[in-house]
Every structure is written in structure tokens, then in C-alpha cells.
Amino acid sequence: MRVLYLLFAVSILMLQLAAGFPKIGYFHCQSRKGQCFQHTCPPNTKYIGSCNQLGNCCQR
């Protein structure tokens, strides 16, 4: 019975972590040969999409 409580706690923790990391945007950026950066794209790169609410997908 204690194992069920532990599994429940771990599953809730995993769901909270998964909500903070948008895997779809990250992998979509990688498939377009881009890289995720926080806020703005660095020099010599162009904006090609967004990775999440604060990140931009940039390509050289």
C-alpha cells in the first residue's frame, strides 16, 4: 500500500516537470535544424519560430 502512495507522488512530480518543459516546441525546433535561445536570437542567426513562451528558435 505504501508503494502506491510513492508511485502516486512520483507521477504527480513527473507531471509537474513535464508541464514546465515544452517538448513539442523544442523537438520541432531541432527538426528545423534550429536551436532554442532565451528571449532573443544571438547575432548572425535568424528567428524561425518559438520554443516556448520565453524562448526563440533560431537558425544560423
MOPAC internal coordinates of N, CA, C and O (Angstrom, degrees):
PM7 1SCF
backbone

  N    0.0000 0     0.00 0     0.00 0    0    0    0
  C    1.4329 1     0.00 0     0.00 0    1    0    0
  C    1.5283 1   110.95 1     0.00 0    2    1    0
  O    1.2310 1   120.20 1   142.80 1    3    2    1
  N    1.3119 1   117.23 1   -37.20 1    3    2    1
  C    1.4558 1   119.84 1   178.75 1    5    3    2
  C    1.5204 1   111.34 1   -67.50 1    6    5    3
  O    1.2310 1   120.75 1   151.30 1    7    6    5
  N    1.3182 1   116.18 1   -28.70 1    7    6    5
  C    1.4630 1   120.19 1   178.96 1    9    7    6
  C    1.5228 1   109.83 1   -65.08 1   10    9    7
  O    1.2310 1   120.24 1   142.72 1   11   10    9
  N    1.3232 1   117.15 1   -37.28 1   11   10    9
  C    1.4613 1   120.49 1   178.56 1   13   11   10
  C    1.5209 1   111.39 1   -63.54 1   14   13   11
  O    1.2310 1   120.33 1   138.89 1   15   14   13
  N    1.3264 1   116.97 1   -41.11 1   15   14   13
  C    1.4568 1   120.25 1   177.13 1   17   15   14
  C    1.5253 1   111.10 1   -63.54 1   18   17   15
  O    1.2310 1   120.54 1   139.64 1   19   18   17
  N    1.2992 1   116.57 1   -40.36 1   19   18   17
  C    1.4591 1   120.93 1   178.49 1   21   19   18
  C    1.5273 1   110.74 1   -65.41 1   22   21   19
  O    1.2310 1   120.22 1   135.54 1   23   22   21
  N    1.3212 1   117.19 1   -44.46 1   23   22   21
  C    1.4628 1   120.48 1   178.06 1   25   23   22
  C    1.5231 1   111.61 1   -63.16 1   26   25   23
  O    1.2310 1   120.39 1   141.17 1   27   26   25
  N    1.3171 1   116.87 1   -38.83 1   27   26   25
  C    1.4560 1   120.66 1   177.35 1   29   27   26
  C    1.5258 1   111.00 1   -63.31 1   30   29   27
  O    1.2310 1   120.21 1   135.45 1   31   30   29
  N    1.3227 1   117.20 1   -44.55 1   31   30   29
  C    1.4639 1   121.16 1   179.51 1   33   31   30
  C    1.5278 1   111.24 1   -63.59 1   34   33   31
  O    1.2310 1   120.15 1   138.55 1   35   34   33
  N    1.3110 1   117.31 1   -41.45 1   35   34   33
  C    1.4665 1   121.12 1   179.48 1   37   35   34
  C    1.5239 1   110.42 1   -66.86 1   38   37   35
  O    1.2310 1   120.12 1   139.88 1   39   38   37
  N    1.3268 1   117.37 1   -40.12 1   39   38   37
  C    1.4652 1   119.53 1   179.96 1   41   39   38
  C    1.5238 1   111.26 1   -66.38 1   42   41   39
  O    1.2310 1   119.65 1   141.71 1   43   42   41
  N    1.3232 1   118.27 1   -38.29 1   43   42   41
  C    1.4675 1   121.02 1   176.09 1   45   43   42
  C    1.5229 1   110.05 1   -63.78 1   46   45   43
  O    1.2310 1   119.92 1   137.73 1   47   46   45
  N    1.3038 1   117.77 1   -42.27 1   47   46   45
  C    1.4587 1   121.62 1   178.20 1   49   47   46
  C    1.5253 1   111.02 1   -61.82 1   50   49   47
  O    1.2310 1   120.24 1   137.07 1   51   50   49
  N    1.3191 1   117.14 1   -42.93 1   51   50   49
  C    1.4659 1   120.91 1   179.73 1   53   51   50
  C    1.5265 1   111.29 1   -65.00 1   54   53   51
  O    1.2310 1   120.11 1   141.44 1   55   54   53
  N    1.3153 1   117.39 1   -38.56 1   55   54   53
  C    1.4633 1   120.39 1   178.14 1   57   55   54
  C    1.5210 1   111.39 1   -65.04 1   58   57   55
  O    1.2310 1   120.31 1   141.53 1   59   58   57
  N    1.3147 1   117.01 1   -38.47 1   59   58   57
  C    1.4554 1   120.08 1   178.58 1   61   59   58
  C    1.5212 1   110.97 1   -67.64 1   62   61   59
  O    1.2310 1   119.89 1   140.81 1   63   62   61
  N    1.3104 1   117.82 1   -39.19 1   63   62   61
  C    1.4588 1   120.75 1   178.32 1   65   63   62
  C    1.5169 1   111.01 1   -68.59 1   66   65   63
  O    1.2310 1   120.01 1   141.23 1   67   66   65
  N    1.3096 1   117.59 1   -38.77 1   67   66   65
  C    1.4589 1   121.33 1  -179.64 1   69   67   66
  C    1.5195 1   110.96 1   -66.98 1   70   69   67
  O    1.2310 1   119.77 1   148.10 1   71   70   69
  N    1.3099 1   118.05 1   -31.90 1   71   70   69
  C    1.4583 1   120.91 1   179.73 1   73   71   70
  C    1.5266 1   111.14 1   -68.77 1   74   73   71
  O    1.2310 1   119.46 1   150.94 1   75   74   73
  N    1.3199 1   118.63 1   -29.06 1   75   74   73
  C    1.4527 1   121.52 1  -179.15 1   77   75   74
  C    1.5081 1   114.11 1   -84.99 1   78   77   75
  O    1.2310 1   119.41 1   171.74 1   79   78   77
  N    1.3015 1   118.72 1    -8.26 1   79   78   77
  C    1.4587 1   122.21 1  -177.79 1   81   79   78
  C    1.5253 1   109.33 1  -123.26 1   82   81   79
  O    1.2310 1   119.89 1   -77.03 1   83   82   81
  N    1.3156 1   117.81 1   102.97 1   83   82   81
  C    1.4593 1   120.41 1  -177.42 1   85   83   82
  C    1.5167 1   111.99 1   -78.03 1   86   85   83
  O    1.2310 1   119.87 1   -87.86 1   87   86   85
  N    1.2907 1   117.85 1    92.14 1   87   86   85
  C    1.4556 1   121.84 1  -175.10 1   89   87   86
  C    1.5180 1   112.65 1   -66.48 1   90   89   87
  O    1.2310 1   120.04 1   147.46 1   91   90   89
  N    1.3063 1   117.53 1   -32.54 1   91   90   89
  C    1.4594 1   120.46 1  -177.27 1   93   91   90
  C    1.5214 1   110.15 1   -64.36 1   94   93   91
  O    1.2310 1   119.94 1   134.31 1   95   94   93
  N    1.3305 1   117.73 1   -45.69 1   95   94   93
  C    1.4517 1   120.60 1  -179.98 1   97   95   94
  C    1.5243 1   112.05 1   -65.92 1   98   97   95
  O    1.2310 1   120.50 1   139.56 1   99   98   97
  N    1.3225 1   116.64 1   -40.44 1   99   98   97
  C    1.4553 1   120.89 1  -179.51 1  101   99   98
  C    1.5217 1   110.83 1   -64.42 1  102  101   99
  O    1.2310 1   120.36 1   131.86 1  103  102  101
  N    1.3268 1   116.93 1   -48.14 1  103  102  101
  C    1.4600 1   119.68 1  -177.97 1  105  103  102
  C    1.5243 1   111.65 1   -71.07 1  106  105  103
  O    1.2310 1   120.17 1   149.52 1  107  106  105
  N    1.3213 1   117.29 1   -30.48 1  107  106  105
  C    1.4591 1   120.27 1   175.71 1  109  107  106
  C    1.5271 1   109.70 1   -65.65 1  110  109  107
  O    1.2310 1   120.59 1   139.76 1  111  110  109
  N    1.3163 1   116.48 1   -40.24 1  111  110  109
  C    1.4675 1   120.84 1   177.42 1  113  111  110
  C    1.5201 1   110.53 1   -64.62 1  114  113  111
  O    1.2310 1   120.16 1   135.96 1  115  114  113
  N    1.3210 1   117.30 1   -44.04 1  115  114  113
  C    1.4618 1   120.95 1   179.11 1  117  115  114
  C    1.5224 1   111.33 1   -63.35 1  118  117  115
  O    1.2310 1   119.92 1   143.41 1  119  118  117
  N    1.3324 1   117.76 1   -36.59 1  119  118  117
  C    1.4641 1   120.51 1  -179.82 1  121  119  118
  C    1.5220 1   111.63 1   -69.22 1  122  121  119
  O    1.2310 1   120.44 1   156.41 1  123  122  121
  N    1.3391 1   116.77 1   -23.59 1  123  122  121
  C    1.4680 1   120.50 1   176.42 1  125  123  122
  C    1.5280 1   111.31 1   -91.23 1  126  125  123
  O    1.2310 1   120.77 1  -164.91 1  127  126  125
  N    1.3253 1   116.14 1    15.09 1  127  126  125
  C    1.4648 1   123.96 1  -179.16 1  129  127  126
  C    1.5315 1   111.89 1    58.99 1  130  129  127
  O    1.2310 1   121.64 1  -138.60 1  131  130  129
  N    1.3310 1   114.46 1    41.40 1  131  130  129
  C    1.4499 1   121.13 1   178.28 1  133  131  130
  C    1.5123 1   111.08 1  -114.45 1  134  133  131
  O    1.2310 1   121.55 1     0.44 1  135  134  133
  N    1.3316 1   114.64 1  -179.56 1  135  134  133
  C    1.4563 1   121.48 1   179.55 1  137  135  134
  C    1.5185 1   108.07 1  -139.77 1  138  137  135
  O    1.2310 1   120.27 1   -38.60 1  139  138  137
  N    1.3332 1   117.10 1   141.40 1  139  138  137
  C    1.4589 1   122.24 1  -178.50 1  141  139  138
  C    1.5282 1   110.72 1   -85.28 1  142  141  139
  O    1.2310 1   120.96 1   -47.04 1  143  142  141
  N    1.3211 1   115.78 1   132.96 1  143  142  141
  C    1.4627 1   122.75 1   176.75 1  145  143  142
  C    1.5189 1   108.66 1  -130.63 1  146  145  143
  O    1.2310 1   120.82 1   -30.16 1  147  146  145
  N    1.3219 1   116.04 1   149.84 1  147  146  145
  C    1.4563 1   120.77 1   177.59 1  149  147  146
  C    1.5237 1   110.15 1   -77.06 1  150  149  147
  O    1.2310 1   120.52 1   -45.44 1  151  150  149
  N    1.3117 1   116.61 1   134.56 1  151  150  149
  C    1.4618 1   127.14 1   173.26 1  153  151  150
  C    1.5272 1   113.52 1    66.25 1  154  153  151
  O    1.2310 1   118.34 1   105.43 1  155  154  153
  N    1.3226 1   120.78 1   -74.57 1  155  154  153
  C    1.4659 1   121.34 1  -174.96 1  157  155  154
  C    1.5261 1   110.72 1  -126.98 1  158  157  155
  O    1.2310 1   121.69 1   -18.97 1  159  158  157
  N    1.3205 1   114.37 1   161.03 1  159  158  157
  C    1.4630 1   119.80 1   177.16 1  161  159  158
  C    1.5251 1   109.62 1   -80.27 1  162  161  159
  O    1.2310 1   119.77 1   -36.95 1  163  162  161
  N    1.3283 1   118.05 1   143.05 1  163  162  161
  C    1.4599 1   120.50 1   177.37 1  165  163  162
  C    1.5296 1   110.91 1   -70.10 1  166  165  163
  O    1.2310 1   120.23 1   -12.97 1  167  166  165
  N    1.3315 1   117.17 1   167.03 1  167  166  165
  C    1.4625 1   120.02 1   176.83 1  169  167  166
  C    1.5343 1   111.10 1   -58.55 1  170  169  167
  O    1.2310 1   120.78 1   -26.36 1  171  170  169
  N    1.3004 1   116.12 1   153.64 1  171  170  169
  C    1.4691 1   124.56 1   179.61 1  173  171  170
  C    1.5254 1   112.93 1    66.63 1  174  173  171
  O    1.2310 1   119.78 1  -160.26 1  175  174  173
  N    1.3300 1   118.03 1    19.74 1  175  174  173
  C    1.4595 1   122.03 1   173.80 1  177  175  174
  C    1.5189 1   108.15 1  -129.15 1  178  177  175
  O    1.2310 1   120.84 1   -20.56 1  179  178  177
  N    1.3315 1   115.99 1   159.44 1  179  178  177
  C    1.4602 1   119.44 1   177.74 1  181  179  178
  C    1.5191 1   110.00 1  -122.56 1  182  181  179
  O    1.2310 1   121.20 1   -30.88 1  183  182  181
  N    1.2976 1   115.30 1   149.12 1  183  182  181
  C    1.4637 1   123.06 1  -179.61 1  185  183  182
  C    1.5269 1   108.93 1   -75.90 1  186  185  183
  O    1.2310 1   120.25 1   -53.26 1  187  186  185
  N    1.3471 1   117.13 1   126.74 1  187  186  185
  C    1.4628 1   120.31 1   178.54 1  189  187  186
  C    1.5225 1   112.32 1  -123.27 1  190  189  187
  O    1.2310 1   119.64 1   179.15 1  191  190  189
  N    1.3213 1   118.29 1    -0.85 1  191  190  189
  C    1.4615 1   121.51 1   178.91 1  193  191  190
  C    1.5094 1   111.11 1   161.24 1  194  193  191
  O    1.2310 1   121.16 1     8.19 1  195  194  193
  N    1.3350 1   115.39 1  -171.81 1  195  194  193
  C    1.4596 1   119.11 1  -179.72 1  197  195  194
  C    1.5204 1   110.41 1  -117.77 1  198  197  195
  O    1.2310 1   120.92 1   -33.66 1  199  198  197
  N    1.3207 1   115.85 1   146.34 1  199  198  197
  C    1.4666 1   122.13 1   177.32 1  201  199  198
  C    1.5215 1   110.43 1   -93.54 1  202  201  199
  O    1.2310 1   120.22 1   142.85 1  203  202  201
  N    1.3065 1   117.18 1   -37.15 1  203  202  201
  C    1.4578 1   123.49 1   177.48 1  205  203  202
  C    1.5160 1   107.46 1  -161.23 1  206  205  203
  O    1.2310 1   119.90 1    18.03 1  207  206  205
  N    1.3076 1   117.80 1  -161.97 1  207  206  205
  C    1.4581 1   120.91 1  -176.34 1  209  207  206
  C    1.5250 1   112.52 1   -68.09 1  210  209  207
  O    1.2310 1   119.65 1   149.79 1  211  210  209
  N    1.3122 1   118.28 1   -30.21 1  211  210  209
  C    1.4608 1   121.09 1  -177.63 1  213  211  210
  C    1.5146 1   113.40 1  -111.33 1  214  213  211
  O    1.2310 1   119.68 1   172.74 1  215  214  213
  N    1.3193 1   118.21 1    -7.26 1  215  214  213
  C    1.4555 1   120.85 1  -174.46 1  217  215  214
  C    1.5139 1   112.72 1  -110.56 1  218  217  215
  O    1.2310 1   121.23 1   -32.07 1  219  218  217
  N    1.3139 1   115.25 1   147.93 1  219  218  217
  C    1.4540 1   122.19 1   177.28 1  221  219  218
  C    1.5165 1   109.91 1  -114.91 1  222  221  219
  O    1.2310 1   121.18 1   -35.37 1  223  222  221
  N    1.3137 1   115.35 1   144.63 1  223  222  221
  C    1.4580 1   121.40 1   175.01 1  225  223  222
  C    1.5224 1   106.92 1   -93.22 1  226  225  223
  O    1.2310 1   120.49 1   -59.25 1  227  226  225
  N    1.3147 1   116.66 1   120.75 1  227  226  225
  C    1.4606 1   122.16 1  -175.57 1  229  227  226
  C    1.5221 1   109.93 1  -122.95 1  230  229  227
  O    1.2310 1   121.14 1   -28.97 1  231  230  229
  N    1.3254 1   115.43 1   151.03 1  231  230  229
  C    1.4602 1   121.13 1  -177.93 1  233  231  230
  C    1.5189 1   108.79 1  -133.57 1  234  233  231
  O    1.2310 1   121.14 1   -38.10 1  235  234  233
  N    1.3301 1   115.43 1   141.90 1  235  234  233
  C    1.4684 1   120.30 1   177.85 1  237  235  234
  C    1.4923 1   111.12 1   -81.65 1  238  237  235
  O    1.2310 1   120.10 1   180.00 1  239  238  237

